[in-house]
Amino acid sequence: MSCFPCFNPRRREVSRRIEDSGGSRSHSRFVVDASESGKKASSVGGERSKSARKFTFRDLATATQNFKEANLIGEGGFGRVFKGRLDSGQVLAIKQLKQDGLQGSKEFLVEVLMLTVLRHPNLVSLIGYCAEGDERLLVYEFMPKGSLEDHLFDLSPQKPPLEWNTRIRIALGAAKGLTYLHDVASPPVIYRDMKAANILLDNNFNPKLSDFGLAKLGPVGDKTHVSTRVMGTYGYCAPDYVMSGKLTLKSDIYSFGVLLLELITGRRAFDYSRTRAEQNLVTWSRPFLNDRRKFLQLADPSLRGHYPPRAFHQLVVITSMCLQEQAHVRPIIADVVVALDHVASQPYTAEPNSKVMNSPPSLPSGNVAGTASSRGCSVGKGFGIM
């Protein structure tokens, strides 16, 4: 089971590259409302309420039994991830970066700086790091259920599919994490790597965003975008970003729409095993997204019709809005959270003896979007779901 699945063989940098005009921009000067009550956390260079621990290489070698293959839980373009255990008994996920990767070294620095400051229930926690000689390692909390990818695609006959309520729980939690990055962090943070492999799950299927190596500070003041070379995962990148290299908060919204589409359909964003016409999920889904009479044809067959039809239609509408080709038409993430809250308020009651995996009854309580009922009504009408 991959419990830190950002190291996935499908992750690749998009081939089109554009000069990164923001490359010299420091990642160390931003603050976040850590308490969500107006109190600002300090910059990376200042005092922190909870600093990342600096580990020695020996500490981590001992925790992983000298990086024993049996403890390997993920592998990809920038290195490998191991399950480890400290002397205290704490279980960790330890990412060991390749020593010959310049991009990997850059991601190491960005991720340490970002996750040292950014703290939210729907973001994975950075426990510590190791920078010793040529070794670069990142240490995270261990997520026992692995990634969303592990529970959504290519399931074995013995593994039950995610049921509807669990899928909505995951979508809502991921959206709340993204809201924190966009609306609470100052300046805002563009995640740039939203995908099923980067949504980690705890024992109760509460989601956490992981892998912040591609994250960028968003535009501030009069600026509308950040110019950067195009990076991300094929099938998730917004078309406007791919064509122009102009990165905005709405780039994340498109990627989140792809994630919602995966939750609805049970299909990968891009799947070479399918026929050419069905390989790109967004392209394949367009005829269904554009015709309300065909919405139900998008449903993951593994759900076996176990979902509330009205809420299903509402989720498809939200997804379609996130996938608009013109960036300015896409909603902001706070409004997406309000709309998903409305969908979550209409849970499906499973039939007795159902084999579809049930989630715990309550949804995550953390909410940074300010989902007041009056605002929820107006946003829902804006999405056309109320």
Beta strands, then each sheet from edge to edge (+ up, - down):
strand 1: 53-54
strand 2: 72-76
strand 3: 79-85
strand 4: 91-97
strand 5: 126-132
strand 6: 135-141
strand 7: 189-190
strand 8: 199-201
strand 9: 207-209
strand 10: 216-217
strand 11: 226-227
strand 12: 246-247
sheet 1: 1+ 5+ 6- 4+ 3- 2+
sheet 2: 7+ 10-
sheet 3: 8+ 9-
sheet 4: 11+ 12-
end
